[in-house]
Amino acid sequence: MDYKNNTNTVLHWNYRGFTEFPIEYLRGGVAEITDIYLKENLISRIPSDICKLDNLESLYLSGNDITELPREISKLGRLKCLDLSGNRLRCVPDEIGDMGSLKFLILDENELREIPLRIAELRMLRYLSVCDNKLEWLPQKPVYNYYHCEFRFWRNSSLKFIPYSLWYHMFREQQTRSLSIGCLGFPRRDDQHDKNCGQPKDFTKTNFEIKFPSNYLNILNKNFASPPSLLELCKRTFYKMLTDVTTKLNGHQSLIHSETNNKEFNNNITDLYHHFKDFNINNSNIYYKNSDEGESNAYTRKKEAENFFINRKGYCTPSDIIENEFYYLPRFIKEDLCNGPISKCENVNCKKSIFDYVYFEFCLEKIILIENTEEVVLSAALCSKTCAEKWRMGKAVINWT
């Protein structure tokens, strides 16, 4: 077959024995391609210039040997379906949160140990599957909308508990479609009776050992509950400012993909800058009203702020503001703010962001399967001992070390 003369918009290249992504065959016709099928080949990497496929809507790469994704894949702005099942992926880049058109993301049968937090930014996502991986923990909010997106994580044998808020939205008083989840097997159902007397065990009095993911560096409990660090408090406060501004910005839009040219809408971005007006930072992209500033310069900066989100993806996230307006921050702080907090306080009256310092509690709840009901362990991330004490009320809390 003469690939160079192939002008089809849909390329069916399954079972062809490719050892490399055949992008060199597409030069000259990349603008025409909308769908690529490369299932069951021998591809080990995706080239960074895949971003040249501007009109690509579907990419099927299941059954290959891919170990990582290039960050440039996030520039496929029209991509709706990405199937990477049956590879050897060990991580997914955080930039995947920029793929605003993505509706189906299939990552089954890989070697993933965690899910990027920014996947929750994919507002159009309707199906996310990470079954048969090596996941050790799940984020509190893995998808943007639980009611419009199906999330599947079955048969991750290293996964022993899930976040309380995830259970609350996905499993509370609902039957799952799976006969057997194949994870969350702690405690096991056949262990629920004491071997000596045949009475049901009281798991609330059992001291379980918990293996935490590496994302949390400072884990607090009732025996060691120090105050959060100053850096942690600053990141929480800064992120609260970011989310307040993005909420105002997004609140003025009626359509996700609509362009925004609203004076009131764009002026809200300056609210964030007012919090930093006493900092003497030499950055021409920052705008805040200054009585000593010349009228011409003030107008120029105002126009920059007004044009911030025009012709962009149509909605705003904290990472957008950080990358475009606060890019001068130290990298380790900027990465935390762009990716967002690892979790939020489970106390419904608090909901503070938690980046590092976290107080954990665990409790037992039930998941209704098709054939039976299983007890599972839920984790609750809380910002303080005070919130933990309020959250514990009325729950079957487990003692842990």
C-alpha positions as CSV (number, residue, x, y, z in Angstrom):
1,M,0.0,0.0,0.0
2,D,1.3,3.5,-0.9
3,Y,0.8,5.3,2.4
4,K,2.2,8.6,1.0
5,N,-0.6,8.8,-1.6
6,N,-3.3,7.8,0.9
7,T,-5.8,10.6,1.3
8,N,-8.4,8.8,3.5
9,T,-9.6,10.8,6.5
10,V,-9.9,7.5,8.4
11,L,-6.8,5.3,8.6
12,H,-7.2,1.6,9.4
13,W,-3.7,0.4,10.3
14,N,-4.5,-2.3,12.8
15,Y,-2.3,-5.5,12.8
16,R,0.3,-4.0,10.5
17,G,3.4,-4.8,12.5
18,F,4.4,-1.1,12.9
19,T,7.3,-0.6,15.4
20,E,7.0,3.2,15.2
21,F,4.1,5.6,15.0
22,P,3.8,6.0,11.2
23,I,3.5,9.8,11.2
24,E,6.2,10.1,8.5
25,Y,3.7,8.6,6.0
26,L,1.2,11.4,6.8
27,R,3.2,14.4,5.8
28,G,1.4,16.6,3.4
29,G,-2.0,15.2,4.4
30,V,-2.2,15.6,8.1
31,A,-4.9,18.2,7.9
32,E,-7.3,15.7,6.4
33,I,-7.0,12.9,9.0
34,T,-9.8,12.6,11.6
35,D,-9.5,9.0,12.8
36,I,-6.5,6.6,13.2
37,Y,-6.7,2.9,14.1
38,L,-3.3,1.5,15.1
39,K,-4.5,-1.4,17.4
40,E,-2.3,-4.5,18.0
41,N,1.0,-3.2,16.5
42,L,4.5,-3.0,18.1
43,I,4.6,0.8,18.7
44,S,6.6,1.8,21.8
45,R,6.4,5.5,21.7
46,I,4.2,8.4,20.4
47,P,6.2,11.1,18.7
48,S,6.0,14.7,20.0
49,D,5.0,16.0,16.6
50,I,1.7,14.2,16.9
51,C,0.3,17.6,17.7
52,K,0.4,18.3,13.9
53,L,-2.7,16.2,13.5
54,D,-4.9,19.2,14.0
55,N,-8.2,17.6,13.0
56,L,-7.7,14.3,14.7
57,E,-10.9,13.2,16.6
58,S,-10.2,9.5,17.4
59,L,-6.9,7.7,18.2
60,Y,-7.0,4.0,18.9
61,L,-3.6,2.6,20.1
62,S,-4.7,-0.4,22.2
63,G,-2.5,-3.5,22.2
64,N,0.9,-1.8,21.7
65,D,4.0,-1.4,23.9
66,I,3.7,2.3,24.8
67,T,5.2,3.3,28.2
68,E,4.7,7.1,28.2
69,L,2.7,9.8,26.5
70,P,4.3,13.0,25.2
71,R,3.0,16.2,26.7
72,E,2.3,17.5,23.2
73,I,-0.6,15.1,22.9
74,S,-2.6,17.6,25.0
75,K,-2.5,20.0,21.9
76,L,-4.9,17.7,20.0
77,G,-7.7,20.1,20.6
78,R,-10.3,18.2,18.6
79,L,-9.6,14.7,20.0
80,K,-12.7,13.1,21.4
81,C,-11.7,9.5,21.8
82,L,-8.3,8.2,23.1
83,D,-7.9,4.4,23.5
84,L,-4.6,3.4,25.1
85,S,-5.7,0.1,26.7
86,G,-3.3,-2.9,26.7
87,N,-0.1,-0.9,26.8
88,R,2.6,-0.4,29.5
89,L,1.8,3.1,30.5
90,R,3.2,4.1,33.9
91,C,1.9,7.6,34.0
92,V,-0.3,10.1,32.2
93,P,1.0,13.7,31.9
94,D,-0.9,16.4,33.8
95,E,-1.4,18.3,30.6
96,I,-4.1,15.9,29.7
97,G,-6.4,18.3,31.5
98,D,-6.0,20.7,28.5
99,M,-7.8,18.3,26.1
100,G,-11.1,20.0,26.4
101,S,-12.9,18.0,23.7
102,L,-12.1,14.6,25.1
103,K,-15.2,12.4,25.7
104,F,-13.8,8.9,25.9
105,L,-10.5,8.0,27.7
106,I,-9.7,4.3,27.9
107,L,-6.6,3.4,30.0
108,D,-7.3,-0.3,30.9
109,E,-4.6,-2.9,31.3
110,N,-1.6,-0.6,31.8
111,E,0.8,-0.1,34.8
112,L,-0.7,3.2,36.2
113,R,-0.3,3.8,39.9
114,E,-2.3,7.0,40.0
115,I,-4.6,9.2,38.0
116,P,-3.6,12.8,37.2
117,L,-5.7,15.3,39.3
118,R,-6.3,17.4,36.2
119,I,-8.4,14.8,34.5
120,A,-11.2,16.3,36.5
121,E,-10.9,19.4,34.3
122,L,-12.2,17.5,31.3
123,R,-15.8,18.8,31.3
124,M,-16.8,16.9,28.1
125,L,-15.6,13.5,29.4
126,R,-18.3,10.8,29.3
127,Y,-16.3,7.7,29.9
128,L,-13.1,7.1,31.9
129,S,-11.9,3.5,32.4
130,V,-8.7,2.6,34.3
131,C,-9.4,-1.1,35.0
132,D,-6.6,-3.7,35.4
133,N,-3.9,-1.3,36.4
134,K,-1.8,-0.9,39.6
135,L,-3.7,2.0,41.2
136,E,-3.0,2.4,44.9
137,W,-5.3,5.3,45.5
138,L,-8.0,7.4,43.7
139,P,-8.5,11.1,43.8
140,Q,-11.6,12.5,45.5
141,K,-13.0,13.8,42.2
142,P,-11.6,11.8,39.3
143,V,-14.2,13.2,36.8
144,Y,-15.8,16.6,36.4
145,N,-19.4,15.4,36.6
146,Y,-20.4,12.0,38.1
147,Y,-23.9,12.2,36.5
148,H,-22.7,12.5,33.0
149,C,-19.5,10.4,33.1
150,E,-19.1,6.7,33.7
151,F,-16.0,6.0,35.8
152,R,-14.6,2.4,36.0
153,F,-11.6,1.3,38.1
154,W,-12.3,-2.4,38.6
155,R,-9.6,-5.0,39.3
156,N,-6.8,-2.8,40.7
157,S,-5.6,-5.3,43.3
158,S,-3.5,-2.7,45.1
159,L,-6.5,-0.5,45.7
160,K,-7.7,-1.1,49.3
161,F,-9.9,2.0,49.9
162,I,-11.6,4.8,48.1
163,P,-12.3,8.4,49.1
164,Y,-15.5,9.0,51.1
165,S,-16.8,11.6,48.7
166,L,-16.2,9.3,45.7
167,W,-18.3,6.6,47.4
168,Y,-20.9,9.1,48.3
169,H,-21.5,10.2,44.7
170,M,-20.9,6.8,43.0
171,F,-22.1,4.0,45.3
172,R,-24.3,5.3,48.0
173,E,-27.6,3.4,47.8
174,Q,-26.8,2.5,44.2
175,Q,-26.1,-0.9,42.6
176,T,-22.9,-1.2,40.6
177,R,-22.9,-2.8,37.2
178,S,-20.0,-5.1,38.1
179,L,-20.4,-8.6,39.5
180,S,-17.1,-8.3,41.3
181,I,-15.1,-5.1,41.7
182,G,-11.9,-7.1,42.1
183,C,-10.3,-4.6,44.5
184,L,-11.2,-2.9,47.8
185,G,-10.9,-6.3,49.4
186,F,-10.0,-5.0,52.8
187,P,-11.6,-6.3,55.0
188,R,-12.7,-9.5,53.2
189,R,-16.3,-10.7,53.6
190,D,-15.2,-14.2,54.8
191,D,-13.1,-12.5,57.6
192,Q,-16.2,-10.9,59.2
193,H,-16.6,-13.7,61.8
194,D,-14.3,-14.4,64.6
195,K,-12.8,-17.9,64.3
196,N,-13.1,-18.6,68.0
197,C,-16.6,-17.7,68.9
198,G,-18.3,-17.3,65.5
199,Q,-19.5,-13.8,66.3
200,P,-19.3,-10.9,63.7
201,K,-16.1,-8.9,64.1
202,D,-16.3,-5.3,65.2
203,F,-14.0,-3.7,62.7
204,T,-14.3,-0.3,64.4
205,K,-12.1,-1.8,67.2
206,T,-9.5,-3.4,65.0
207,N,-6.3,-1.5,64.5
208,F,-5.5,-1.7,60.7
209,E,-2.2,-0.8,59.1
210,I,-2.7,1.6,56.2
211,K,-0.2,2.0,53.4
212,F,-0.6,5.6,52.1
213,P,0.3,6.8,48.6
214,S,3.4,8.9,48.2
215,N,1.3,12.0,47.2
216,Y,0.9,12.9,50.9
217,L,4.1,13.8,52.7
218,N,2.7,15.0,56.0
219,I,0.0,12.7,57.3
220,L,-1.5,13.6,60.7
221,N,-3.6,11.6,63.1
222,K,-4.8,11.8,66.7
223,N,-1.3,10.9,68.1
224,F,0.4,13.5,65.9
225,A,-1.6,16.5,64.9
226,S,0.7,19.5,64.3
227,P,-0.6,22.7,62.6
228,P,-0.1,22.9,58.9
229,S,3.1,24.6,57.6
230,L,3.1,28.3,56.6
231,L,3.6,27.2,53.0
232,E,0.6,24.9,53.2
233,L,-1.6,27.7,54.6
234,C,-0.3,30.1,51.8
235,K,-1.1,27.6,49.1
236,R,-4.6,27.0,50.5
237,T,-5.3,30.8,50.6
238,F,-3.9,31.4,47.1
239,Y,-5.9,28.6,45.6
240,K,-9.0,29.9,47.3
241,M,-8.4,33.2,45.5
242,L,-7.8,31.5,42.2
243,T,-11.0,29.4,42.5
244,D,-13.1,32.5,43.5
245,V,-11.9,34.3,40.4
246,T,-12.5,31.4,38.0
247,T,-16.0,30.9,39.5
248,K,-16.8,34.5,38.7
249,L,-15.4,34.2,35.2
250,N,-17.1,31.0,34.4
251,G,-20.4,32.2,35.9
252,H,-20.9,34.7,33.1
253,Q,-20.8,32.1,30.3
254,S,-23.8,30.3,29.0
255,L,-22.0,27.9,26.6
256,I,-18.7,26.1,27.2
257,H,-17.3,26.9,23.8
258,S,-18.7,30.5,23.5
259,E,-16.3,33.3,23.1
260,T,-16.3,35.8,25.9
261,N,-16.2,39.6,25.3
262,N,-17.8,41.0,28.3
263,K,-16.4,43.9,30.2
264,E,-17.8,42.8,33.6
265,F,-16.6,39.2,33.0
266,N,-13.0,40.2,32.1
267,N,-12.6,42.8,34.8
268,N,-13.1,40.0,37.4
269,I,-9.6,38.7,36.6
270,T,-8.2,41.9,38.2
271,D,-9.7,40.9,41.5
272,L,-6.9,38.5,42.0
273,Y,-4.3,41.0,41.3
274,H,-5.6,43.4,44.0
275,H,-4.5,40.8,46.6
276,F,-0.9,41.3,45.3
277,K,-0.8,45.0,44.7
278,D,1.7,45.7,47.5
279,F,4.2,43.3,45.9
280,N,6.8,45.1,43.7
281,I,6.9,42.6,40.9
282,N,8.2,43.8,37.6
283,N,5.7,42.0,35.3
284,S,4.0,43.9,32.5
285,N,1.3,41.2,32.2
286,I,-0.1,42.0,35.6
287,Y,-2.8,44.7,35.8
288,Y,-4.2,46.4,38.8
289,K,-5.4,50.0,39.2
290,N,-2.6,52.3,40.3
291,S,-3.2,56.0,40.7
292,D,0.5,56.8,40.0
293,E,0.4,54.8,36.7
294,G,0.1,56.7,33.5
295,E,-3.2,56.6,31.8
296,S,-1.8,55.0,28.6
297,N,-0.1,52.2,30.5
298,A,-3.1,51.6,32.6
299,Y,-5.3,51.3,29.4
300,T,-2.8,48.8,27.8
301,R,-2.7,46.6,30.8
302,K,-6.5,46.7,31.1
303,K,-6.9,45.6,27.5
304,E,-4.5,42.7,28.2
305,A,-6.7,41.6,31.1
306,E,-9.8,42.0,29.0
307,N,-8.4,39.8,26.2
308,F,-7.2,37.1,28.6
309,F,-9.8,34.5,27.8
310,I,-11.0,35.7,24.4
311,N,-10.6,33.0,21.7
312,R,-9.5,30.4,24.3
313,K,-11.3,27.3,25.3
314,G,-14.3,29.2,26.6
315,Y,-13.9,28.5,30.3
316,C,-11.3,29.2,32.9
317,T,-9.4,27.0,35.4
318,P,-6.9,28.0,38.1
319,S,-4.1,26.5,35.9
320,D,-5.0,28.9,33.1
321,I,-4.4,31.9,35.4
322,I,-1.2,30.5,36.9
323,E,0.4,29.6,33.5
324,N,-0.5,32.9,31.8
325,E,-0.4,35.4,34.6
326,F,1.7,34.0,37.4
327,Y,4.3,32.1,35.5
328,Y,7.1,33.7,37.4
329,L,6.3,31.8,40.6
330,P,8.7,29.1,41.8
331,R,8.2,25.9,39.8
332,F,7.3,23.7,42.8
333,I,4.6,26.1,43.9
334,K,3.3,26.6,40.4
335,E,3.0,22.9,39.7
336,D,1.0,22.4,42.9
337,L,-1.3,25.3,42.0
338,C,-1.7,24.2,38.4
339,N,-2.5,20.6,39.3
340,G,-4.7,21.6,42.1
341,P,-4.9,20.3,45.7
342,I,-4.6,16.6,46.2
343,S,-8.0,16.7,48.1
344,K,-10.4,18.9,49.9
345,C,-11.6,18.6,53.5
346,E,-14.4,16.1,53.8
347,N,-16.1,18.2,56.4
348,V,-19.0,19.7,54.3
349,N,-18.9,22.9,56.3
350,C,-15.2,23.4,55.5
351,K,-14.0,22.1,52.1
352,K,-10.6,23.7,52.5
353,S,-8.0,22.7,49.9
354,I,-5.4,20.2,51.1
355,F,-2.0,20.1,49.3
356,D,0.2,18.3,51.8
357,Y,-0.8,18.5,55.5
358,V,-3.7,16.1,55.8
359,Y,-5.6,14.5,58.8
360,F,-6.9,11.1,57.8
361,E,-9.9,9.1,59.1
362,F,-11.3,5.8,57.8
363,C,-14.7,4.2,58.1
364,L,-16.7,1.3,56.8
365,E,-19.6,1.5,54.3
366,K,-21.4,-0.8,51.9
367,I,-21.3,-1.3,48.1
368,I,-24.3,-3.0,46.6
369,L,-23.2,-5.5,43.9
370,I,-25.5,-7.4,41.7
371,E,-25.2,-10.6,43.7
372,N,-24.4,-9.4,47.2
373,T,-23.4,-6.5,49.3
374,E,-19.8,-5.8,50.3
375,E,-18.3,-3.7,53.1
376,V,-15.5,-1.4,52.0
377,V,-13.1,0.9,53.7
378,L,-13.4,4.6,52.9
379,S,-10.8,7.3,53.4
380,A,-11.5,10.8,54.5
381,A,-9.0,13.6,54.0
382,L,-9.5,16.4,56.5
383,C,-7.7,19.6,57.1
384,S,-7.6,19.5,60.9
385,K,-8.3,17.5,64.0
386,T,-11.4,19.7,64.6
387,C,-12.9,18.8,61.2
388,A,-12.0,15.2,61.8
389,E,-13.9,15.1,65.1
390,K,-17.0,16.5,63.4
391,W,-16.8,14.1,60.5
392,R,-16.5,11.1,62.7
393,M,-20.0,11.6,64.2
394,G,-22.4,8.8,63.2
395,K,-19.9,6.8,61.2
396,A,-18.3,3.4,61.7
397,V,-14.8,4.7,62.1
398,I,-11.8,2.4,62.0
399,N,-8.8,2.6,64.2
400,W,-5.6,2.7,62.1
401,T,-1.8,3.0,62.2
